[in-house]
Amino acid sequence: MRKVFHFDSPAAPYVADAAVLCCFDHRIGTAVRKFLKKQNIERADMIVVAGGAKTLASPRNDFEQDFILEQVRMSIRLHQTRRVLVMSHSDCATYGGLAHFKGDAAAEAAHHRSELLRAAALLTTNFPGISVEPYFVNFDGISEVLSAEHAEATPQNPTATVGDIA
């Protein structure tokens, strides 16, 4: 082998701050990285696949869902992950983009909300004891997706943006 790039990185085993399931769409990459930094997630096991949360909530086949569950299982087993962030985003091509919702951003967000909650429930069922956090990414921010019970118990944020989903 011929070294083509040098860097220094700790060789010791590490504990992941979180596993993060998100789409590979480049348009959201910078926002996701900045969000993780703001959440104090420095060591993330990134699970980056077309559709992100869709692979759990409404997979095209059993293999897709099983693959993602195995990746989360490996993160938990190998890196002691206790937190999983699951994400989807606006205008995602695996959902048919915003056009699938006839340009209706609210309808799109509502659909993603249900998908994210379904994905979070699947993760919680398969991995009791981990924290699962669903998030929706649009082109002006990232919104935490809350269950109906949690939304009722949480005071509304008066400074929330249009992109926030409760």
C-alpha positions in Angstrom: 0.0 0.0 0.0 1.0 3.6 -0.6 -0.1 6.2 1.9 -1.9 9.0 0.1 -3.1 11.0 3.0 -1.7 11.5 6.6 -3.7 12.4 9.7 -3.5 11.8 13.4 -6.4 10.0 15.1 -6.6 8.2 18.4 -6.3 4.5 17.9 -8.0 3.6 21.2 -11.6 2.2 21.1 -14.3 4.9 21.6 -17.8 5.3 22.9 -20.1 6.9 20.4 -22.1 9.9 21.5 -25.0 8.8 19.2 -25.9 6.8 16.2 -27.4 9.1 13.5 -29.6 7.8 10.7 -30.0 10.4 7.9 -30.3 10.7 4.2 -27.3 11.0 1.9 -28.7 14.1 0.2 -25.8 16.6 0.1 -28.2 19.5 0.6 -28.7 18.6 4.2 -25.2 17.5 5.1 -23.9 20.8 6.4 -27.0 21.4 8.5 -26.8 17.9 10.0 -23.1 18.4 10.9 -23.7 21.8 12.5 -26.8 20.4 14.4 -24.8 17.5 15.8 -22.1 19.9 17.0 -24.7 22.1 18.7 -26.1 18.9 20.4 -22.5 18.2 21.7 -22.3 15.0 19.5 -18.6 14.8 18.6 -18.4 11.1 18.0 -21.3 9.9 15.8 -21.8 6.6 14.2 -23.3 7.9 11.0 -25.8 5.7 9.1 -26.2 7.6 5.9 -28.6 6.0 3.3 -31.1 7.2 0.8 -34.2 8.2 2.6 -32.8 8.1 6.1 -35.8 7.3 8.4 -37.8 6.0 5.4 -35.7 2.8 5.5 -37.2 2.0 8.9 -40.7 3.5 8.6 -41.7 2.4 5.1 -38.9 0.4 3.6 -39.0 -0.9 0.0 -38.1 -4.4 1.3 -37.3 -6.3 4.4 -33.5 -6.2 3.7 -33.5 -2.4 3.9 -35.1 -2.3 7.3 -33.0 -5.2 8.6 -29.8 -3.6 7.4 -30.5 -0.4 9.3 -31.5 -2.2 12.5 -28.3 -4.2 12.3 -26.3 -1.0 11.9 -27.9 0.4 15.0 -27.3 -2.9 16.8 -23.6 -2.8 15.9 -23.3 0.8 17.1 -24.9 -0.1 20.4 -22.7 -3.3 20.8 -19.4 -2.0 19.5 -19.5 1.7 20.6 -21.9 1.6 23.6 -24.3 4.0 21.9 -27.2 5.0 24.1 -28.7 7.7 21.8 -30.1 7.4 18.3 -31.1 10.4 16.1 -33.4 9.5 13.2 -33.9 12.1 10.5 -35.8 12.7 7.3 -35.9 15.8 5.2 -38.0 18.0 2.9 -37.9 17.3 -0.9 -36.5 13.8 -0.3 -36.4 12.0 -3.6 -37.1 8.6 -2.0 -40.5 10.0 -1.0 -41.1 11.5 -4.5 -39.9 15.0 -3.3 -42.1 17.9 -2.5 -43.8 17.4 -5.8 -45.4 14.2 -4.4 -47.2 16.4 -2.0 -48.2 18.9 -4.8 -45.9 21.5 -3.3 -47.7 21.5 0.0 -45.0 21.8 2.6 -47.4 21.3 5.5 -48.7 18.1 4.0 -45.1 16.9 3.4 -44.1 17.8 7.0 -47.1 15.9 8.4 -46.2 12.8 6.4 -42.6 13.0 7.6 -43.8 13.4 11.1 -45.8 10.2 11.0 -42.8 8.4 9.3 -40.4 9.6 11.9 -42.6 8.6 14.8 -43.0 5.1 13.2 -39.2 4.8 12.8 -38.7 5.9 16.4 -41.2 3.4 17.7 -39.5 0.6 15.8 -36.1 1.5 17.2 -37.5 1.8 20.8 -39.2 -1.6 20.4 -36.1 -3.2 19.1 -33.7 -1.5 21.5 -35.3 -0.9 24.9 -33.2 1.5 27.0 -31.9 3.7 24.3 -33.0 7.3 23.7 -34.5 7.8 20.2 -34.9 11.4 18.9 -36.7 12.0 15.6 -35.9 15.2 13.6 -37.2 16.7 10.4 -34.8 18.8 8.3 -36.1 21.4 5.9 -34.3 24.1 4.1 -34.5 26.7 7.0 -33.8 24.5 10.0 -34.2 21.2 11.9 -37.2 20.5 14.0 -37.7 18.0 16.8 -40.7 15.7 16.1 -42.7 15.2 19.2 -45.4 12.5 19.8 -48.9 13.7 20.5 -48.6 13.0 24.2 -45.3 14.8 24.5 -46.5 17.8 22.4 -49.5 18.2 24.8 -47.2 18.1 27.9 -44.7 20.6 26.4 -45.3 24.3 26.5 -45.3 25.9 23.0 -42.2 27.8 22.0 -43.2 31.3 21.2 -40.1 31.8 19.0 -40.6 28.6 17.0 -40.1 28.8 13.3 -42.4 27.8 10.5 -40.3 24.7 10.1 -41.0 23.4 13.6 -43.2 20.3 13.9 -45.0 19.5 17.1 
